[in-house]
C-alpha cells in the first residue's frame, strides 16, 4: 500500500467539514480551549477567519481525523502539509505528539497576530501570470511571494494599502485575482519577528526525527530534529513552495493522495497536475469507512 498524506491549510474551513469525525480526546481538548461549539461558530465568517481560531481548529481537527483513520491504514509513504497544515503533518510523521502540535500552533498564531499588528497586511491569490510578470508586480508594488502553487498560480502578500492597486494592475495583465480573507501576510518578510520568536520557542521543545518520510514547504525532505525545528520556523516568513512538495510526492511514485482537512483545494490542485495519480479529500466522504475503503482500493 502506497499513498501520501497531505494536510490542508487555512481558508476552506466550514461548519459541516469532516462530517464523519466523532469526539475523541484531542478534539475535546481543542473544544475546551476554544470554549464553544466549533461547528456552530464556523457559521460566523469573522470568527472562522480569525488567525488564532483557524490555526488551532485546523491543526486539532486534522490530527483528530488522522488519529481516527490511522489504526485502520498502513503508514503513508510520505507526509506533507500546506502552510499551517505543516504543523499537523510534522505530528503525523512523529516529530512531536498531537498535544504538542496544538500547543505549538497556538503560539504560532499568537506570534503571527502580533506581527500583523505592526503592519496592516494581507494576501491575494493570483493566477494566469508568468514568473516575469509576478516579479514585476512584486517590485512595483512592494509585495512578496508568499506561496507558489505552480508557475502560473501564486499567493502574494503585502500592505493592504497597495494590494488594491496591485490587484488592478494584475487584472489589466489578464490575471485572475482573489483577495483572501486574512489579516496576516503569512510566509513573507512581514512575519520575520514571528519566525524568530517561534524558532526560540521550538529550541526549548522536545522534537524528534520523523518516523515517516516528511516534506517541508521550504526545506524539502526533513531527516532530523534540527531540520524540523528550522523548517517550522522558517516557513512562517519564507515562501511556501507547494509546487516542489507536489513534485516530491510524485517522485515517491505513490498510488494515491489523501488530503486531511476542510474542502478539496489540495486534492483538486493535485488532480490538475497529476491526473494519473488520484487524490481525494477526507472532507468529501460521509463516513470513516468511506475514506478507508477508498485508500485500500487505490493504494494497493
C-alpha positions in Angstrom: 0.0 0.0 0.0 1.5 3.3 -1.1 -0.2 6.7 -0.5 0.7 10.2 0.5 -1.0 12.1 3.3 -1.3 15.9 3.0 -2.8 18.3 5.5 -4.9 21.4 4.4 -4.1 25.0 5.1 -6.4 27.8 6.1 -9.2 29.3 4.1 -11.6 26.4 3.4 -12.9 25.7 7.0 -16.7 25.3 7.2 -19.3 24.2 9.7 -20.0 20.9 8.0 -16.4 19.8 7.4 -15.3 16.3 8.2 -18.9 15.1 9.0 -17.7 11.6 10.0 -15.4 13.0 12.7 -16.5 11.9 16.2 -15.5 13.0 19.6 -12.0 11.9 20.7 -9.6 13.2 23.4 -7.8 15.6 21.1 -10.9 17.1 19.6 -12.3 17.6 23.1 -9.2 19.4 24.2 -9.5 21.8 21.3 -13.1 22.4 22.1 -12.3 23.1 25.7 -9.6 25.6 24.6 -12.0 27.4 22.2 -14.7 27.2 24.8 -17.6 26.8 22.3 -19.3 24.6 19.7 -16.9 25.0 16.8 -19.3 23.8 14.2 -21.8 26.5 15.2 -19.2 29.2 15.4 -17.8 28.4 12.0 -21.1 29.7 10.6 -19.7 33.1 11.5 -17.2 34.1 8.8 -15.5 36.7 11.0 -14.8 34.1 13.7 -13.8 31.4 11.2 -11.3 33.8 9.6 -9.5 34.8 12.7 -6.0 33.5 12.6 -6.0 32.2 16.2 -9.2 30.3 15.8 -8.5 28.9 12.3 -4.9 27.7 13.1 -5.9 25.9 16.3 -9.0 24.4 14.9 -7.4 23.1 11.6 -4.5 21.6 13.4 -6.6 19.9 16.1 -9.3 18.7 13.7 -6.7 17.5 11.2 -4.9 15.4 13.8 -8.1 14.2 15.3 -9.2 12.9 11.9 -5.8 11.3 11.3 -5.8 9.5 14.7 -9.3 8.2 13.8 -8.1 6.8 10.4 -4.5 5.7 11.3 -5.4 2.5 13.1 -7.2 1.2 10.0 -4.5 2.0 7.5 -0.9 1.2 6.7 1.5 4.0 7.3 1.7 6.6 4.5 4.7 6.6 2.2 5.1 10.3 2.7 3.5 13.2 4.7 3.3 17.0 3.9 1.2 19.9 4.9 0.2 23.2 3.2 1.1 26.3 5.2 -0.3 25.8 8.7 -1.1 22.3 7.7 2.6 21.6 8.1 2.2 21.7 11.9 -0.2 18.7 11.8 1.9 17.0 9.2 5.0 17.0 11.4 3.0 15.5 14.2 1.7 12.8 11.9 5.3 12.0 10.9 6.3 11.6 14.5 8.3 14.8 15.0 6.2 15.5 18.1 2.8 14.3 19.5 -0.6 15.8 18.8 -1.0 17.8 22.0 2.4 19.4 21.3 1.2 20.3 17.8 -1.9 22.0 19.2 0.2 23.9 21.8 2.8 25.0 19.1 0.1 26.2 16.7 -1.5 28.3 19.4 1.8 30.1 20.0 2.4 30.3 16.2 -0.9 32.1 15.7 -0.3 34.5 18.6 3.2 35.4 17.3 1.9 36.0 13.7 -1.0 38.1 15.0 1.5 40.2 17.0 3.5 40.9 13.8 0.2 41.6 12.0 -0.5 44.5 14.4 2.7 46.2 13.2 1.6 46.2 9.6 -1.9 46.2 8.1 -1.1 43.4 5.6 -3.0 40.8 3.6 -2.8 38.2 0.8 -4.0 38.0 -2.8 -4.2 34.8 -4.9 -3.0 35.5 -8.5 -3.3 33.1 -11.4 -2.6 33.4 -15.1 0.7 35.3 -15.0 4.2 34.1 -15.7 7.3 34.5 -13.4 8.5 37.7 -15.0 5.1 39.4 -14.6 4.9 38.2 -10.9 8.4 39.5 -10.2 7.5 42.9 -11.8 4.3 43.1 -9.8 6.1 42.4 -6.5 8.8 45.0 -7.4 6.3 47.7 -8.5 4.0 47.4 -5.5 6.3 46.2 -2.7 4.8 42.7 -2.4 6.4 39.4 -1.6 5.8 35.9 -2.9 4.0 34.0 -0.1 3.0 30.7 -1.8 3.9 29.2 -5.2 1.4 26.5 -6.2 2.6 26.2 -9.8 4.3 28.5 -12.3 1.1 30.5 -13.0 -0.7 30.2 -9.6 0.8 32.1 -6.7 -0.2 34.0 -3.5 1.3 37.4 -2.9 1.5 39.3 0.4 2.0 42.9 1.4 0.5 46.0 2.8 -3.3 46.3 2.3 -2.7 49.9 1.1 -1.1 48.5 -2.1 -2.9 45.3 -2.6 -5.9 47.0 -4.2 -3.8 48.8 -6.8 -1.7 45.7 -7.4 -4.9 43.7 -8.0 -6.0 46.2 -10.6 -2.6 46.0 -12.3 -2.6 42.2 -12.4 -6.1 42.2 -13.8 -5.1 44.5 -16.6 -2.4 41.9 -17.5 -5.1 39.3 -17.7 -4.7 37.6 -14.3 -7.5 36.3 -12.1 -7.1 37.8 -8.7 -8.8 36.9 -5.4 -8.4 38.8 -2.1 -8.0 36.3 0.7 -10.0 36.8 3.9 -6.9 37.1 6.1 -5.2 39.9 8.0 -1.8 38.3 8.2 0.8 38.3 5.4 1.9 34.7 6.1 5.2 33.4 4.6 6.5 36.9 3.8 9.2 39.1 5.5 6.4 40.9 7.4 6.4 37.8 9.6 10.1 37.9 10.4 9.8 38.6 14.1 7.2 35.8 14.5 9.6 33.4 12.8 12.5 34.3 15.0 10.3 34.0 18.2 8.9 30.7 17.0 12.4 29.4 16.4 13.3 30.3 20.0 10.2 28.5 21.2 11.0 25.4 19.2 14.5 25.2 20.6 13.1 24.5 24.1 10.7 21.8 22.9 11.3 18.1 22.5 11.4 17.3 18.8 12.4 14.0 17.2 13.5 12.9 13.8 10.5 11.9 11.6 9.5 8.3 11.5 7.8 8.7 8.1 9.3 10.5 5.1 8.4 14.1 5.6 8.4 17.1 3.1 8.7 20.7 4.2 7.3 23.7 2.4 10.7 25.5 2.5 13.4 22.9 3.0 12.5 19.7 1.1 13.0 16.4 2.9 13.2 16.6 6.7 15.6 14.0 8.1 16.3 15.0 11.7 15.1 17.1 14.6 17.3 20.1 13.9 16.0 20.3 10.3 12.4 20.0 11.6 12.8 22.9 14.0 14.5 25.1 11.4 11.9 24.4 8.7 8.9 25.0 11.0 10.2 28.4 12.0 11.5 29.4 8.5 8.2 28.6 6.9 6.5 31.5 8.7 8.4 34.2 6.8 9.6 32.4 3.7 7.8 31.3 0.5 5.7 28.1 0.7 6.9 26.1 -2.3 4.0 23.8 -2.7 4.8 23.1 -6.3 8.0 21.5 -5.2 6.2 19.5 -2.5 3.9 18.1 -5.1 6.8 17.1 -7.3 8.5 15.5 -4.3 5.3 13.4 -3.6 5.1 12.4 -7.3 8.7 11.2 -7.2 7.9 8.7 -4.5 5.5 7.0 -7.0 2.6 6.8 -4.6 -0.6 5.2 -5.9 -2.9 7.9 -4.4 -3.0 11.0 -2.3 -5.3 11.7 0.7 -6.0 15.3 1.9 -6.9 15.7 5.5 -8.8 18.9 6.3 -11.6 21.1 5.1 -12.5 21.5 1.4 -10.8 19.9 -1.6 -8.3 22.6 -2.6 -5.2 20.5 -2.4 -6.8 17.3 -3.9 -8.1 19.4 -6.8 -4.7 21.0 -7.3 -3.0 17.6 -7.3 -5.5 16.1 -9.8 -5.0 19.0 -12.2 -1.3 18.4 -12.2 -1.0 14.6 -11.7 -4.2 13.2 -13.3 -2.7 9.7 -13.3 -2.4 9.5 -9.5 -5.9 10.1 -7.9 -6.4 12.4 -5.0 -9.4 13.0 -2.7 -10.1 14.9 0.4 -11.3 13.3 3.6 -13.9 16.1 3.6 -15.6 14.5 0.6 -16.6 11.4 2.5 -19.6 10.8 4.7 -18.1 8.1 6.8 -14.8 6.8 8.2 -15.3 3.6 6.3 -15.7 5.5 3.0 -12.2 7.1 3.5 -10.6 3.7 4.5 -12.2 1.9 1.5 -11.0 4.4 -1.0 -7.4 4.3 0.3 -7.4 0.5 0.3 -8.7 0.3 -3.2 -6.4 2.9 -4.7 -3.2 2.5 -2.7 -2.9 -1.3 -3.1 
